[in-house]
Amino acid sequence: MEVINTLGRRKTAVARIYMERGNGTITVNNRDYKEYFPTEVLQNKVTQPLALTGNNGQYDIRVNVEGGGYTGQAEAIRLAISRALVETDGELKSKLRADGLITRDPRMVERKKFGRRKARRRFQFSKR
């Protein structure tokens, strides 16, 4: 089996993954994913598509991720792994879509507008 290359995005995080048959090691930016993501919640987000489809321990995954924070990066990796699994077996798509793992989350930070302190927050009003 050749190496499968996919991309996942969330907010400003971009994850590029390279997936091939192996013994289940996941490396993120040349570090083990359990070391890179300290909390168990984020570790579960990364492995969620593999656990859902029953492919734990079957693929070696190398990840290059940049931008955003830890949560955005974990969700970008989750989307990339889901897309790679669909490339290997198209029948997994319905199972992954049912849990919302195929859909790219479009929510981004709203831009700051002029005349405002933030995107919607106004400057403090003073009557006198």
N, C-alpha and C positions, 0 to 999 in steps of 0.2 A: 504494500500500500504506500502510495506517495504521501508527501506532506501536504496537509490542507491548510491554506492560509486564509483567514477571515479577519474582519474588522468589526469592532463594536464601539459605539459612542454613547455617552451620557453626560449631559451638561457640557463641560469643556474637557472632559476626559476622553482620550482616544486609546483603545486597546487593540494591538495587532497580535494575533495568536498564530502559532504554528503547531498543528496537531498531527500526531502520527501514532500508529500502534505501538504499545509499550507496556510498562508495568504500572502506570498511574502517577508518575511524578509531575507536579505542576510547579514550574518556576516562574516567578514574576520579577522582571528586571534582574535576572541572574541571582535571585534569592528564592528560597523556598516560600511558597505562598503563606504558610503558617507563620513564618517569621515576618513577612512583609505586611500581612494583615493581622494585627495583634488580637483582635476580638473574635470570638467564635461566631458571632452574627455575620461578620464580613466573610469569614472563611466558608460559612454555609451558603452565602450568596454566590460565591465563586463556584462551589461544587454542586449547586442546586440542579442545573440541567443534567449533569452526569448521574446524580442520584435518582432523579425523576425517570430517566430512561433506562436505568439499570446498567450503566456503562462505567461504574466506578472501578478504577484500577485497570482499565483496558487501553487508555490512551496516555501518551506523554504529551504534555502541553507546555510550550514555551511562550511566555507573554512579554511583550514590550508595551508598557503603559505610561502615558504622560498626561499632565494637565489635571485640573480639578483636585478634589480631595479624595480621601480613602473610600468613602461610600460611592461616589461617582465612578471611581476607578473599578471598584468591585462590581458594580452594575454594568459597566462597559465590558468587563471581562465575561460576565454572565451572558450578555447578548452575543458576544463573539463566539463563545463556546456553543451556544444554542445554534447559531448559524452553521458552525462547522459540523455539528451532529446531523443537521438536516442535509448537509452536503453528502455525508456518508450514507445516510439512510433517509429517504424522503418520507417514509411512513411515520417517522418520529415527529413530523411537523405538527400534526393535529394534537398530539399529547402536549407538546411544548407550548403551542398556541393557547391551549385551554388554561394554562397557568400564567399566561401573559409574558412568556419569555422570548417570543419572537418579535414582539412589537417594540420598536425604538421609541423610547420615552422622549417626546418633543419639548418638554418643559425646560426652559432656559431662564437665566437671570434677566429680568426686565431692565432695559437701559435707563440711565439717569436722564431726566429731562431738564432743560434749562429753566431757570426760575424756581427750581425746587431743590430741596436738600438731598433727596434720594429720588427713586423712581416715582413715588407717589407722595412721599412725606413733604409737607410744605414747611417753609420757614415759620418760626413762631410769630404769631400775629400780636401786635401791640396796638391797643386802641389809643393810648396816650403816650 
